[in-house]
Amino acid sequence: MSSNTISVTYTQLAKMIDHSLLHPTLTDADVLAGLELARTYNVATACIKPYHIPLAKETLAGTSVLVCPVIGFPHGNSTTEVKVYEATEAAKAGGQEIDMVINIGKALGGDWAYVADEIRRVNDAVTEHGAILKVIFENDYLKDEHIVKLCQICSEIGVAFVKTSTGYGFVKRPDGAYTYKGATVPHLRLMREHSKPEVQIKAAGGVRTLDDLLHVMSLGVTRIGATATVAILAEAKKRGICEEAVEVEFKPMAEDGGAY
């Protein structure tokens, strides 16, 4: 048997997916259709903008699909006070998992006291209202040492998840073009290595196929952000993944990720 294999069930795969409904152009009708899709496929959560919490609660009522609003999204530039307020209101309104973007400039500048204080205060606000926090790093902007330090801070605070990316952290190249890698294999390994075992890893950006999902799962990732939910789960059924655990071979992702 190849080393690139993993034992999975269909439900296990579905419950690894945060179905992403975050593009700025999505209308209420688009989001409703996406929520109904999340319900049909019984994914882990529907990841939404905060103003869609009421719609998500109503559409997902009676299911095990959780409501996951985003905070300080996508660039993390709100003040700490605004993030705490936004997170508190989101949790009170029915957000069960909260994905928050760190202050990226503060991390790059090495102001770790600021970064840690903000994460701690948002985590406290979220958990006080019965929700959990996922902390988004936006790895495309960071060096390995920043990622390691953020994992250490999040482990010390005790957040539920650390997350690679927003899906919108495009980096401008010298030629003026914008590229985006999102979750890469080296960064996922780094995050798993430097986070406490109880801190889970979410891969977002670039996980578009069943093979991608199986590969990141083999690295210790327990959640992904995805828009390709239907294609991923259709391929799972096509390859014989069902409610009984089966051993599946996967094609590894490129080590350095890809670009949109």
Secondary structure, 3 states (H helix, E strand, C coil): CCCCEEEECHHHHHCCEEEEECCCCCCHHHHHHHHHHHHHHCCCEEEECHHHHHHHHHHHCCCCCEEEEEECCCCCCCCHHHHHHHHHHHHHHCCCEEEEECCHHHHHCCCHHHHHHHHHHHHHHHHHCCCEEEEECCHHHCCHHHHHHHHHHHHHHCCCEEECCCCCCCEECCCCCEECCCCCHHHHHHHHHHCCCCCEEEEECCCCCHHHHHHHHHCCCCEEEECCHHHHHHHHHHCCCCCCCEEEECCCCCCCCCCC
